[in-house]
Amino acid sequence: KKEIADILYKSPHKMTVGVLGNTGAGKSSLLNALLDEASVLPTSGSRGCTAAVVELRFNSELEEANEDGLEVPCYRGDIEFISLEEWKSELKVLLDECST
């Protein structure tokens, strides 16, 4: 944790890292392993299951102390919904891709 705080202090710039790959390739499993967490992102042993663009950000302000006074990670999720028109447009693209 201290190493991350030191890096953030030294570098005021945001860094964006993209993780791309085929469905079911293990992108979510990789990110969970890097975070040292079992299930921040959903995974499946047999097929892909995230099926959406996901953005993860480090936020040291979300850490909180447990009963022993040790800091434990705390997570917050923000969900963006799309309109019915956006959903219909996306569905049309997906159906077109599946039928060609």
C-alpha positions as CSV (number, residue, x, y, z in Angstrom):
1,K,0.0,0.0,0.0
2,K,2.8,2.4,0.8
3,E,4.5,1.7,-2.5
4,I,1.3,2.6,-4.4
5,A,0.9,5.8,-2.3
6,D,4.6,6.7,-3.1
7,I,4.0,6.2,-6.8
8,L,0.9,8.3,-6.8
9,Y,2.6,11.0,-4.9
10,K,5.5,11.1,-7.4
11,S,3.4,11.0,-10.5
12,P,0.5,13.4,-10.7
13,H,-0.5,12.1,-14.1
14,K,-3.2,9.4,-14.6
15,M,-2.2,6.2,-16.3
16,T,-4.7,4.3,-18.3
17,V,-4.1,0.6,-19.0
18,G,-6.3,-1.3,-21.4
19,V,-6.8,-5.1,-21.1
20,L,-8.1,-6.5,-24.3
21,G,-8.7,-10.0,-25.5
22,N,-11.1,-12.6,-26.8
23,T,-14.2,-13.6,-24.8
24,G,-13.3,-16.0,-22.0
25,A,-9.5,-15.3,-22.4
26,G,-9.1,-14.5,-18.7
27,K,-9.0,-10.7,-18.6
28,S,-11.2,-10.5,-15.5
29,S,-9.2,-13.3,-13.8
30,L,-6.0,-11.5,-14.5
31,L,-7.3,-8.2,-13.0
32,N,-8.6,-10.0,-10.0
33,A,-5.2,-11.7,-9.5
34,L,-3.4,-8.3,-9.8
35,L,-5.7,-6.8,-7.2
36,D,-5.2,-9.9,-5.0
37,E,-8.9,-10.4,-4.8
38,A,-11.1,-13.4,-5.7
39,S,-14.1,-11.7,-7.2
40,V,-13.9,-7.9,-7.8
41,L,-14.8,-8.8,-11.4
42,P,-17.1,-11.8,-12.2
43,T,-15.4,-14.8,-13.7
44,S,-16.4,-18.2,-15.1
45,G,-14.3,-21.2,-15.7
46,S,-16.1,-22.1,-18.9
47,R,-17.1,-18.9,-20.7
48,G,-16.7,-15.1,-20.6
49,C,-19.2,-13.3,-18.3
50,T,-18.2,-9.6,-17.9
51,A,-19.7,-8.6,-21.3
52,A,-19.3,-4.9,-20.7
53,V,-16.6,-2.3,-20.6
54,V,-15.4,-2.0,-17.0
55,E,-13.2,0.8,-15.6
56,L,-11.3,0.2,-12.4
57,R,-9.5,3.0,-10.5
58,F,-7.3,3.0,-7.5
59,N,-8.7,5.3,-4.7
60,S,-6.8,5.2,-1.5
61,E,-9.5,7.3,0.2
62,L,-11.8,4.3,0.1
63,E,-9.7,2.3,2.5
64,E,-11.1,1.9,6.0
65,A,-9.9,0.3,9.2
66,N,-11.4,-3.0,10.5
67,E,-11.8,-3.9,14.2
68,D,-8.1,-4.6,14.6
69,G,-7.2,-1.2,13.3
70,L,-5.8,-2.6,10.0
71,E,-6.7,-1.0,6.8
72,V,-8.8,-3.1,4.5
73,P,-9.8,-2.3,0.9
74,C,-13.3,-1.0,0.4
75,Y,-14.9,-0.9,-3.1
76,R,-17.5,1.4,-4.6
77,G,-19.3,0.8,-7.9
78,D,-20.8,3.4,-10.2
79,I,-23.2,2.1,-12.8
80,E,-24.2,4.0,-15.9
81,F,-27.4,3.0,-17.6
82,I,-28.1,3.5,-21.3
83,S,-31.4,4.8,-22.8
84,L,-33.8,2.5,-24.5
85,E,-32.8,4.0,-27.9
86,E,-29.1,3.3,-27.2
87,W,-29.9,-0.2,-26.1
88,K,-31.9,-0.9,-29.3
89,S,-29.1,0.5,-31.4
90,E,-26.5,-1.7,-29.6
91,L,-28.8,-4.7,-29.9
92,K,-29.1,-4.2,-33.7
93,V,-25.3,-4.1,-34.1
94,L,-24.9,-7.2,-32.0
95,L,-27.6,-9.1,-34.0
96,D,-26.1,-8.0,-37.3
97,E,-22.7,-9.2,-36.2
98,C,-24.2,-12.6,-35.2
99,S,-26.1,-13.1,-38.4
100,T,-23.1,-12.4,-40.8
